[in-house]
Amino acid sequence: MKHRIGRVETQIQREIDDILLKDVNDPRVRPVTITGVKLTGDLQEATVYFSILADDPKALAEAQTGLDKAKGLIRSEVGQRIKLFKVPTLTFKQDTSVQYGAHIDQLLNEVKHEGLE
């Protein structure tokens, strides 16, 4: 069952990426990158993780608003593209791993420069 969930997660991620690129005309979601999808065991709910390149909280809030507004369109398109008994409910959350990785990289660089002085 875990293999099926993984395959469905990957397929949903691909389809949402394609839908955002081709079907959603909202400029707030242009910089959005889908980084992952996590499905519940019963395939009823999907948490879609996204990131944007901008570090601006305002841009992040606008992207979240745009995704929430387009949620119905995205869900219906996913339902048409993927044959599932029931299309999962989508919840969009920011993926903080990119910012966390950049923070760790910054800390490592600071330690490296302090060691050289």
N, CA, C and O atoms as CSV, one atom per row, in Angstrom:
chain,resi,resn,atom,element,x,y,z
A,1,MET,N,N,0.831,-1.201,0.000
A,1,MET,CA,C,0.000,0.000,0.000
A,1,MET,C,C,0.867,1.253,0.000
A,1,MET,O,O,0.511,2.251,-0.627
A,2,LYS,N,N,2.018,1.211,0.708
A,2,LYS,CA,C,2.880,2.393,0.767
A,2,LYS,C,C,3.422,2.757,-0.608
A,2,LYS,O,O,3.608,3.935,-0.915
A,3,HIS,N,N,3.675,1.744,-1.436
A,3,HIS,CA,C,4.178,2.034,-2.780
A,3,HIS,C,C,3.121,2.765,-3.605
A,3,HIS,O,O,3.439,3.674,-4.372
A,4,ARG,N,N,1.867,2.361,-3.440
A,4,ARG,CA,C,0.787,3.024,-4.176
A,4,ARG,C,C,0.650,4.475,-3.733
A,4,ARG,O,O,0.495,5.366,-4.568
A,5,ILE,N,N,0.706,4.718,-2.429
A,5,ILE,CA,C,0.605,6.082,-1.916
A,5,ILE,C,C,1.727,6.935,-2.476
A,5,ILE,O,O,1.491,8.072,-2.885
A,6,GLY,N,N,2.944,6.406,-2.501
A,6,GLY,CA,C,4.087,7.138,-3.052
A,6,GLY,C,C,3.907,7.471,-4.521
A,6,GLY,O,O,4.241,8.570,-4.962
A,7,ARG,N,N,3.376,6.515,-5.279
A,7,ARG,CA,C,3.142,6.760,-6.709
A,7,ARG,C,C,2.072,7.827,-6.910
A,7,ARG,O,O,2.206,8.700,-7.768
A,8,VAL,N,N,1.008,7.748,-6.113
A,8,VAL,CA,C,-0.066,8.734,-6.233
A,8,VAL,C,C,0.437,10.119,-5.830
A,8,VAL,O,O,0.092,11.114,-6.468
A,9,GLU,N,N,1.252,10.189,-4.772
A,9,GLU,CA,C,1.828,11.476,-4.348
A,9,GLU,C,C,2.664,12.095,-5.463
A,9,GLU,O,O,2.545,13.287,-5.749
A,10,THR,N,N,3.506,11.286,-6.085
A,10,THR,CA,C,4.353,11.775,-7.180
A,10,THR,C,C,3.505,12.247,-8.352
A,10,THR,O,O,3.788,13.287,-8.945
A,11,GLN,N,N,2.472,11.490,-8.687
A,11,GLN,CA,C,1.611,11.866,-9.813
A,11,GLN,C,C,0.857,13.156,-9.516
A,11,GLN,O,O,0.736,14.019,-10.385
A,12,ILE,N,N,0.350,13.292,-8.295
A,12,ILE,CA,C,-0.359,14.524,-7.926
A,12,ILE,C,C,0.589,15.712,-7.990
A,12,ILE,O,O,0.202,16.781,-8.464
A,13,GLN,N,N,1.825,15.547,-7.522
A,13,GLN,CA,C,2.801,16.638,-7.566
A,13,GLN,C,C,3.059,17.070,-9.010
A,13,GLN,O,O,3.084,18.265,-9.306
A,14,ARG,N,N,3.250,16.107,-9.903
A,14,ARG,CA,C,3.488,16.433,-11.311
A,14,ARG,C,C,2.299,17.172,-11.916
A,14,ARG,O,O,2.467,18.164,-12.626
A,15,GLU,N,N,1.110,16.685,-11.631
A,15,GLU,CA,C,-0.086,17.290,-12.210
A,15,GLU,C,C,-0.316,18.703,-11.673
A,15,GLU,O,O,-0.682,19.593,-12.441
A,16,ILE,N,N,-0.112,18.929,-10.379
A,16,ILE,CA,C,-0.299,20.265,-9.820
A,16,ILE,C,C,0.730,21.227,-10.409
A,16,ILE,O,O,0.398,22.374,-10.709
A,17,ASP,N,N,1.973,20.777,-10.579
A,17,ASP,CA,C,2.985,21.613,-11.244
A,17,ASP,C,C,2.515,22.025,-12.632
A,17,ASP,O,O,2.608,23.195,-13.004
A,18,ASP,N,N,2.013,21.068,-13.389
A,18,ASP,CA,C,1.551,21.337,-14.748
A,18,ASP,C,C,0.331,22.262,-14.744
A,18,ASP,O,O,0.232,23.161,-15.579
A,19,ILE,N,N,-0.589,22.046,-13.813
A,19,ILE,CA,C,-1.788,22.883,-13.725
A,19,ILE,C,C,-1.408,24.317,-13.390
A,19,ILE,O,O,-1.940,25.254,-13.986
A,20,LEU,N,N,-0.496,24.500,-12.443
A,20,LEU,CA,C,-0.067,25.858,-12.084
A,20,LEU,C,C,0.608,26.552,-13.260
A,20,LEU,O,O,0.460,27.760,-13.445
A,21,LEU,N,N,1.336,25.798,-14.039
A,21,LEU,CA,C,2.058,26.368,-15.174
A,21,LEU,C,C,1.118,26.738,-16.321
A,21,LEU,O,O,1.287,27.785,-16.946
A,22,LYS,N,N,0.127,25.885,-16.600
A,22,LYS,CA,C,-0.679,26.065,-17.809
A,22,LYS,C,C,-2.081,26.625,-17.577
A,22,LYS,O,O,-2.596,27.361,-18.418
A,23,ASP,N,N,-2.706,26.286,-16.446
A,23,ASP,CA,C,-4.130,26.584,-16.291
A,23,ASP,C,C,-4.449,27.715,-15.327
A,23,ASP,O,O,-5.484,28.366,-15.473
A,24,VAL,N,N,-3.594,27.966,-14.354
A,24,VAL,CA,C,-3.878,29.010,-13.369
A,24,VAL,C,C,-3.250,30.307,-13.864
A,24,VAL,O,O,-2.038,30.379,-14.069
A,25,ASN,N,N,-4.074,31.327,-14.055
A,25,ASN,CA,C,-3.595,32.594,-14.601
A,25,ASN,C,C,-3.310,33.637,-13.530
A,25,ASN,O,O,-3.082,34.802,-13.854
A,26,ASP,N,N,-3.320,33.252,-12.289
A,26,ASP,CA,C,-3.096,34.173,-11.174
A,26,ASP,C,C,-1.602,34.487,-11.070
A,26,ASP,O,O,-0.800,33.571,-10.890
A,27,PRO,N,N,-1.210,35.763,-11.180
A,27,PRO,CA,C,0.222,36.094,-11.099
A,27,PRO,C,C,0.832,35.817,-9.729
A,27,PRO,O,O,2.055,35.749,-9.602
A,28,ARG,N,N,0.005,35.658,-8.711
A,28,ARG,CA,C,0.533,35.384,-7.371
A,28,ARG,C,C,1.140,33.999,-7.263
A,28,ARG,O,O,1.970,33.759,-6.386
A,29,VAL,N,N,0.745,33.080,-8.137
A,29,VAL,CA,C,1.267,31.712,-8.050
A,29,VAL,C,C,2.363,31.430,-9.087
A,29,VAL,O,O,2.835,30.298,-9.191
A,30,ARG,N,N,2.766,32.434,-9.841
A,30,ARG,CA,C,3.832,32.231,-10.835
A,30,ARG,C,C,5.156,31.774,-10.215
A,30,ARG,O,O,5.790,30.868,-10.754
A,31,PRO,N,N,5.595,32.376,-9.094
A,31,PRO,CA,C,6.899,31.945,-8.552
A,31,PRO,C,C,6.835,30.678,-7.705
A,31,PRO,O,O,7.845,30.292,-7.117
A,32,VAL,N,N,5.691,30.027,-7.625
A,32,VAL,CA,C,5.518,28.869,-6.745
A,32,VAL,C,C,6.120,27.615,-7.365
A,32,VAL,O,O,5.943,27.340,-8.551
A,33,THR,N,N,6.837,26.861,-6.534
A,33,THR,CA,C,7.352,25.556,-6.911
A,33,THR,C,C,6.784,24.534,-5.936
A,33,THR,O,O,6.874,24.712,-4.722
A,34,ILE,N,N,6.207,23.481,-6.461
A,34,ILE,CA,C,5.671,22.415,-5.617
A,34,ILE,C,C,6.836,21.493,-5.257
A,34,ILE,O,O,7.481,20.923,-6.136
A,35,THR,N,N,7.098,21.354,-3.955
A,35,THR,CA,C,8.251,20.571,-3.508
A,35,THR,C,C,7.875,19.179,-3.020
A,35,THR,O,O,8.741,18.313,-2.901
A,36,GLY,N,N,6.599,18.953,-2.737
A,36,GLY,CA,C,6.204,17.626,-2.281
A,36,GLY,C,C,4.726,17.542,-1.990
A,36,GLY,O,O,4.043,18.554,-1.835
A,37,VAL,N,N,4.243,16.313,-1.918
A,37,VAL,CA,C,2.854,16.038,-1.579
A,37,VAL,C,C,2.857,14.904,-0.560
A,37,VAL,O,O,3.557,13.907,-0.731
A,38,LYS,N,N,2.084,15.062,0.483
A,38,LYS,CA,C,1.956,14.026,1.514
A,38,LYS,C,C,0.484,13.651,1.618
A,38,LYS,O,O,-0.354,14.485,1.961
A,39,LEU,N,N,0.175,12.392,1.320
A,39,LEU,CA,C,-1.192,11.889,1.366
A,39,LEU,C,C,-1.442,11.135,2.667
A,39,LEU,O,O,-0.536,10.514,3.222
A,40,THR,N,N,-2.680,11.199,3.145
A,40,THR,CA,C,-3.056,10.364,4.273
A,40,THR,C,C,-3.207,8.928,3.773
A,40,THR,O,O,-3.315,8.698,2.569
A,41,GLY,N,N,-3.215,7.980,4.677
A,41,GLY,CA,C,-3.280,6.565,4.307
A,41,GLY,C,C,-4.522,6.181,3.528
A,41,GLY,O,O,-4.490,5.243,2.732
A,42,ASP,N,N,-5.626,6.905,3.749
A,42,ASP,CA,C,-6.865,6.594,3.029
A,42,ASP,C,C,-7.019,7.406,1.741
A,42,ASP,O,O,-8.058,7.334,1.085
A,43,LEU,N,N,-6.000,8.168,1.381
A,43,LEU,CA,C,-5.970,8.984,0.154
A,43,LEU,C,C,-7.062,10.045,0.119
A,43,LEU,O,O,-7.463,10.472,-0.964
A,44,GLN,N,N,-7.548,10.478,1.268
A,44,GLN,CA,C,-8.629,11.457,1.324
A,44,GLN,C,C,-8.124,12.889,1.421
A,44,GLN,O,O,-8.802,13.811,0.968
A,45,GLU,N,N,-6.951,13.092,2.003
A,45,GLU,CA,C,-6.407,14.434,2.189
A,45,GLU,C,C,-4.957,14.472,1.716
A,45,GLU,O,O,-4.172,13.558,1.967
A,46,ALA,N,N,-4.632,15.555,1.028
A,46,ALA,CA,C,-3.270,15.744,0.527
A,46,ALA,C,C,-2.744,17.086,1.008
A,46,ALA,O,O,-3.385,18.119,0.814
A,47,THR,N,N,-1.582,17.066,1.631
A,47,THR,CA,C,-0.894,18.297,1.992
A,47,THR,C,C,0.138,18.561,0.904
A,47,THR,O,O,1.033,17.748,0.672
A,48,VAL,N,N,0.005,19.693,0.247
A,48,VAL,CA,C,0.884,20.054,-0.857
A,48,VAL,C,C,1.870,21.100,-0.340
A,48,VAL,O,O,1.470,22.184,0.084
A,49,TYR,N,N,3.149,20.771,-0.377
A,49,TYR,CA,C,4.189,21.679,0.101
A,49,TYR,C,C,4.739,22.489,-1.067
A,49,TYR,O,O,5.020,21.953,-2.140
A,50,PHE,N,N,4.886,23.792,-0.834
A,50,PHE,CA,C,5.372,24.676,-1.893
A,50,PHE,C,C,6.444,25.602,-1.337
A,50,PHE,O,O,6.541,25.821,-0.130
A,51,SER,N,N,7.239,26.135,-2.244
A,51,SER,CA,C,8.230,27.147,-1.860
A,51,SER,C,C,8.287,28.201,-2.950
A,51,SER,O,O,7.890,27.967,-4.091
A,52,ILE,N,N,8.789,29.367,-2.572
A,52,ILE,CA,C,9.042,30.422,-3.543
A,52,ILE,C,C,10.470,30.902,-3.318
A,52,ILE,O,O,11.025,30.757,-2.229
A,53,LEU,N,N,11.046,31.465,-4.351
A,53,LEU,CA,C,12.434,31.905,-4.247
A,53,LEU,C,C,12.568,33.164,-3.408
A,53,LEU,O,O,13.587,33.358,-2.745
A,54,ALA,N,N,11.567,34.013,-3.426
A,54,ALA,CA,C,11.633,35.264,-2.672
A,54,ALA,C,C,11.593,34.964,-1.177
A,54,ALA,O,O,10.887,34.059,-0.734
A,55,ASP,N,N,12.349,35.725,-0.415
A,55,ASP,CA,C,12.389,35.559,1.031
A,55,ASP,C,C,11.435,36.533,1.712
A,55,ASP,O,O,11.421,36.652,2.937
A,56,ASP,N,N,10.638,37.229,0.903
A,56,ASP,CA,C,9.733,38.265,1.379
A,56,ASP,C,C,8.466,37.643,1.965
A,56,ASP,O,O,7.791,36.875,1.279
A,57,PRO,N,N,8.128,37.958,3.218
A,57,PRO,CA,C,6.902,37.405,3.813
A,57,PRO,C,C,5.633,37.832,3.068
A,57,PRO,O,O,4.654,37.087,3.026
A,58,LYS,N,N,5.652,39.031,2.481
A,58,LYS,CA,C,4.485,39.504,1.736
A,58,LYS,C,C,4.272,38.649,0.486
A,58,LYS,O,O,3.138,38.285,0.176
A,59,ALA,N,N,5.343,38.327,-0.231
A,59,ALA,CA,C,5.236,37.482,-1.418
A,59,ALA,C,C,4.767,36.085,-1.047
A,59,ALA,O,O,3.998,35.468,-1.784
A,60,LEU,N,N,5.225,35.589,0.088
A,60,LEU,CA,C,4.797,34.278,0.561
A,60,LEU,C,C,3.310,34.275,0.893
A,60,LEU,O,O,2.595,33.332,0.551
A,61,ALA,N,N,2.845,35.327,1.558
A,61,ALA,CA,C,1.421,35.430,1.901
A,61,ALA,C,C,0.561,35.536,0.643
A,61,ALA,O,O,-0.519,34.950,0.577
A,62,GLU,N,N,1.034,36.279,-0.351
A,62,GLU,CA,C,0.298,36.398,-1.608
A,62,GLU,C,C,0.236,35.061,-2.335
A,62,GLU,O,O,-0.802,34.704,-2.893
A,63,ALA,N,N,1.343,34.319,-2.332
A,63,ALA,CA,C,1.358,33.007,-2.974
A,63,ALA,C,C,0.391,32.064,-2.266
A,63,ALA,O,O,-0.337,31.320,-2.923
A,64,GLN,N,N,0.375,32.087,-0.934
A,64,GLN,CA,C,-0.547,31.244,-0.165
A,64,GLN,C,C,-1.994,31.604,-0.498
A,64,GLN,O,O,-2.831,30.719,-0.679
A,65,THR,N,N,-2.286,32.902,-0.578
A,65,THR,CA,C,-3.638,33.360,-0.915
A,65,THR,C,C,-4.031,32.909,-2.322
A,65,THR,O,O,-5.149,32.440,-2.539
A,66,GLY,N,N,-3.110,33.053,-3.275
A,66,GLY,CA,C,-3.383,32.632,-4.650
A,66,GLY,C,C,-3.636,31.138,-4.758
A,66,GLY,O,O,-4.532,30.709,-5.484
A,67,LEU,N,N,-2.848,30.342,-4.037
A,67,LEU,CA,C,-3.045,28.893,-4.059
A,67,LEU,C,C,-4.369,28.504,-3.410
A,67,LEU,O,O,-5.083,27.633,-3.908
A,68,ASP,N,N,-4.689,29.155,-2.298
A,68,ASP,CA,C,-5.951,28.851,-1.635
A,68,ASP,C,C,-7.144,29.200,-2.523
A,68,ASP,O,O,-8.150,28.490,-2.537
A,69,LYS,N,N,-7.021,30.298,-3.260
A,69,LYS,CA,C,-8.102,30.717,-4.157
A,69,LYS,C,C,-8.252,29.750,-5.338
A,69,LYS,O,O,-9.368,29.505,-5.796
A,70,ALA,N,N,-7.145,29.203,-5.830
A,70,ALA,CA,C,-7.165,28.296,-6.987
A,70,ALA,C,C,-7.362,26.834,-6.586
A,70,ALA,O,O,-7.350,25.952,-7.444
A,71,LYS,N,N,-7.542,26.573,-5.304
A,71,LYS,CA,C,-7.636,25.201,-4.798
A,71,LYS,C,C,-8.726,24.387,-5.496
A,71,LYS,O,O,-8.504,23.224,-5.834
A,72,GLY,N,N,-9.883,24.973,-5.711
A,72,GLY,CA,C,-10.991,24.259,-6.353
A,72,GLY,C,C,-10.668,23.873,-7.794
A,72,GLY,O,O,-10.922,22.744,-8.214
A,73,LEU,N,N,-10.106,24.816,-8.547
A,73,LEU,CA,C,-9.708,24.539,-9.930
A,73,LEU,C,C,-8.656,23.441,-9.973
A,73,LEU,O,O,-8.744,22.515,-10.780
A,74,ILE,N,N,-7.657,23.550,-9.097
A,74,ILE,CA,C,-6.569,22.570,-9.082
A,74,ILE,C,C,-7.123,21.184,-8.748
A,74,ILE,O,O,-6.754,20.197,-9.384
A,75,ARG,N,N,-8.003,21.110,-7.756
A,75,ARG,CA,C,-8.559,19.819,-7.345
A,75,ARG,C,C,-9.389,19.192,-8.467
A,75,ARG,O,O,-9.299,17.988,-8.707
A,76,SER,N,N,-10.193,20.002,-9.150
A,76,SER,CA,C,-11.011,19.442,-10.233
A,76,SER,C,C,-10.143,18.980,-11.401
A,76,SER,O,O,-10.429,17.954,-12.019
A,77,GLU,N,N,-9.085,19.732,-11.707
A,77,GLU,CA,C,-8.169,19.323,-12.780
A,77,GLU,C,C,-7.426,18.038,-12.416
A,77,GLU,O,O,-7.250,17.158,-13.259
A,78,VAL,N,N,-6.994,17.933,-11.162
A,78,VAL,CA,C,-6.330,16.702,-10.711
A,78,VAL,C,C,-7.296,15.531,-10.853
A,78,VAL,O,O,-6.900,14.447,-11.280
A,79,GLY,N,N,-8.559,15.745,-10.497
A,79,GLY,CA,C,-9.560,14.695,-10.610
A,79,GLY,C,C,-9.788,14.237,-12.043
A,79,GLY,O,O,-10.065,13.062,-12.282
A,80,GLN,N,N,-9.674,15.152,-12.993
A,80,GLN,CA,C,-9.851,14.782,-14.399
A,80,GLN,C,C,-8.631,14.059,-14.941
A,80,GLN,O,O,-8.755,13.198,-15.812
A,81,ARG,N,N,-7.450,14.403,-14.435
A,81,ARG,CA,C,-6.206,13.838,-14.975
A,81,ARG,C,C,-5.823,12.508,-14.337
A,81,ARG,O,O,-5.223,11.657,-14.994
A,82,ILE,N,N,-6.160,12.322,-13.076
A,82,ILE,CA,C,-5.804,11.098,-12.364
A,82,ILE,C,C,-7.093,10.361,-12.026
A,82,ILE,O,O,-8.024,10.945,-11.471
A,83,LYS,N,N,-7.141,9.107,-12.354
A,83,LYS,CA,C,-8.329,8.309,-12.075
A,83,LYS,C,C,-8.249,7.754,-10.652
A,83,LYS,O,O,-7.601,6.738,-10.401
A,84,LEU,N,N,-8.919,8.441,-9.735
A,84,LEU,CA,C,-9.016,7.999,-8.348
A,84,LEU,C,C,-10.487,7.878,-7.996
A,84,LEU,O,O,-11.331,8.553,-8.585
A,85,PHE,N,N,-10.793,7.017,-7.034
A,85,PHE,CA,C,-12.188,6.863,-6.598
A,85,PHE,C,C,-12.704,8.182,-6.041
A,85,PHE,O,O,-13.822,8.596,-6.350
A,86,LYS,N,N,-11.894,8.842,-5.219
A,86,LYS,CA,C,-12.247,10.152,-4.682
A,86,LYS,C,C,-11.003,11.026,-4.726
A,86,LYS,O,O,-9.926,10.607,-4.303
A,87,VAL,N,N,-11.154,12.228,-5.234
A,87,VAL,CA,C,-10.034,13.164,-5.323
A,87,VAL,C,C,-9.757,13.710,-3.916
A,87,VAL,O,O,-10.681,14.155,-3.235
A,88,PRO,N,N,-8.506,13.679,-3.483
A,88,PRO,CA,C,-8.211,14.152,-2.126
A,88,PRO,C,C,-8.425,15.659,-1.964
A,88,PRO,O,O,-8.293,16.431,-2.914
A,89,THR,N,N,-8.755,16.048,-0.743
A,89,THR,CA,C,-8.853,17.457,-0.386
A,89,THR,C,C,-7.442,18.019,-0.319
A,89,THR,O,O,-6.556,17.391,0.261
A,90,LEU,N,N,-7.219,19.192,-0.904
A,90,LEU,CA,C,-5.878,19.771,-0.959
A,90,LEU,C,C,-5.698,20.838,0.117
A,90,LEU,O,O,-6.574,21.672,0.344
A,91,THR,N,N,-4.548,20.791,0.769
A,91,THR,CA,C,-4.144,21.817,1.719
A,91,THR,C,C,-2.736,22.254,1.330
A,91,THR,O,O,-1.836,21.423,1.205
A,92,PHE,N,N,-2.546,23.550,1.139
A,92,PHE,CA,C,-1.244,24.065,0.739
A,92,PHE,C,C,-0.497,24.600,1.958
A,92,PHE,O,O,-1.039,25.379,2.742
A,93,LYS,N,N,0.766,24.165,2.103
A,93,LYS,CA,C,1.615,24.628,3.201
A,93,LYS,C,C,2.985,24.987,2.650
A,93,LYS,O,O,3.473,24.383,1.694
A,94,GLN,N,N,3.587,25.979,3.274
A,94,GLN,CA,C,4.925,26.389,2.854
A,94,GLN,C,C,5.938,25.330,3.282
A,94,GLN,O,O,5.894,24.827,4.405
A,95,ASP,N,N,6.841,25.004,2.375
A,95,ASP,CA,C,7.941,24.096,2.674
A,95,ASP,C,C,9.095,24.939,3.204
A,95,ASP,O,O,9.707,25.703,2.458
A,96,THR,N,N,9.384,24.800,4.469
A,96,THR,CA,C,10.422,25.625,5.101
A,96,THR,C,C,11.807,24.995,4.997
A,96,THR,O,O,12.776,25.576,5.486
A,97,SER,N,N,11.927,23.835,4.380
A,97,SER,CA,C,13.224,23.167,4.317
A,97,SER,C,C,14.243,23.966,3.492
A,97,SER,O,O,15.442,23.911,3.766
A,98,VAL,N,N,13.768,24.707,2.485
A,98,VAL,CA,C,14.688,25.510,1.667
A,98,VAL,C,C,15.301,26.626,2.513
A,98,VAL,O,O,16.513,26.842,2.477
A,99,GLN,N,N,14.458,27.339,3.278
A,99,GLN,CA,C,14.969,28.400,4.145
A,99,GLN,C,C,15.859,27.825,5.240
A,99,GLN,O,O,16.873,28.424,5.599
A,100,TYR,N,N,15.479,26.657,5.773
A,100,TYR,CA,C,16.278,26.026,6.818
A,100,TYR,C,C,17.654,25.641,6.282
A,100,TYR,O,O,18.665,25.841,6.956
A,101,GLY,N,N,17.690,25.095,5.079
A,101,GLY,CA,C,18.960,24.730,4.453
A,101,GLY,C,C,19.832,25.960,4.198
A,101,GLY,O,O,21.046,25.916,4.402
A,102,ALA,N,N,19.217,27.052,3.753
A,102,ALA,CA,C,19.974,28.293,3.523
A,102,ALA,C,C,20.517,28.831,4.840
A,102,ALA,O,O,21.635,29.346,4.883
A,103,HIS,N,N,19.740,28.719,5.915
A,103,HIS,CA,C,20.192,29.178,7.226
A,103,HIS,C,C,21.384,28.348,7.712
A,103,HIS,O,O,22.351,28.905,8.231
A,104,ILE,N,N,21.325,27.041,7.552
A,104,ILE,CA,C,22.434,26.163,7.939
A,104,ILE,C,C,23.672,26.494,7.119
A,104,ILE,O,O,24.780,26.527,7.654
A,105,ASP,N,N,23.496,26.736,5.836
A,105,ASP,CA,C,24.617,27.097,4.961
A,105,ASP,C,C,25.258,28.408,5.416
A,105,ASP,O,O,26.482,28.541,5.432
A,106,GLN,N,N,24.413,29.374,5.784
A,106,GLN,CA,C,24.921,30.652,6.274
A,106,GLN,C,C,25.721,30.460,7.561
A,106,GLN,O,O,26.795,31.042,7.716
A,107,LEU,N,N,25.211,29.657,8.476
A,107,LEU,CA,C,25.922,29.400,9.732
A,107,LEU,C,C,27.266,28.707,9.492
A,107,LEU,O,O,28.261,29.027,10.142
A,108,LEU,N,N,27.287,27.769,8.566
A,108,LEU,CA,C,28.543,27.081,8.247
A,108,LEU,C,C,29.562,28.041,7.648
A,108,LEU,O,O,30.752,27.966,7.957
A,109,ASN,N,N,29.094,28.942,6.792
A,109,ASN,CA,C,29.996,29.940,6.213
A,109,ASN,C,C,30.551,30.876,7.280
A,109,ASN,O,O,31.727,31.238,7.233
A,110,GLU,N,N,29.713,31.271,8.247
A,110,GLU,CA,C,30.183,32.135,9.329
A,110,GLU,C,C,31.249,31.439,10.170
A,110,GLU,O,O,32.259,32.046,10.525
A,111,VAL,N,N,31.025,30.183,10.482
A,111,VAL,CA,C,32.007,29.415,11.257
A,111,VAL,C,C,33.295,29.267,10.463
A,111,VAL,O,O,34.383,29.366,11.030
A,112,LYS,N,N,33.190,29.036,9.186
A,112,LYS,CA,C,34.367,28.883,8.328
A,112,LYS,C,C,35.182,30.174,8.292
A,112,LYS,O,O,36.410,30.135,8.379
A,113,HIS,N,N,34.493,31.338,8.163
A,113,HIS,CA,C,35.198,32.609,8.115
A,113,HIS,C,C,35.816,32.982,9.462
A,113,HIS,O,O,36.880,33.599,9.510
A,114,GLU,N,N,35.149,32.609,10.553
A,114,GLU,CA,C,35.704,32.891,11.876
A,114,GLU,C,C,36.942,32.042,12.122
A,114,GLU,O,O,37.855,32.477,12.824
A,115,GLY,N,N,36.989,30.854,11.565
A,115,GLY,CA,C,38.149,29.992,11.733
A,115,GLY,C,C,39.344,30.492,10.946
A,115,GLY,O,O,40.482,30.201,11.315
A,116,LEU,N,N,39.120,31.235,9.873
A,116,LEU,CA,C,40.203,31.755,9.050
A,116,LEU,C,C,40.817,33.011,9.640
A,116,LEU,O,O,41.948,33.361,9.300
A,117,GLU,N,N,40.106,33.687,10.505
A,117,GLU,CA,C,40.605,34.946,11.061
A,117,GLU,C,C,41.521,34.738,12.232
A,117,GLU,O,O,42.019,35.707,12.805
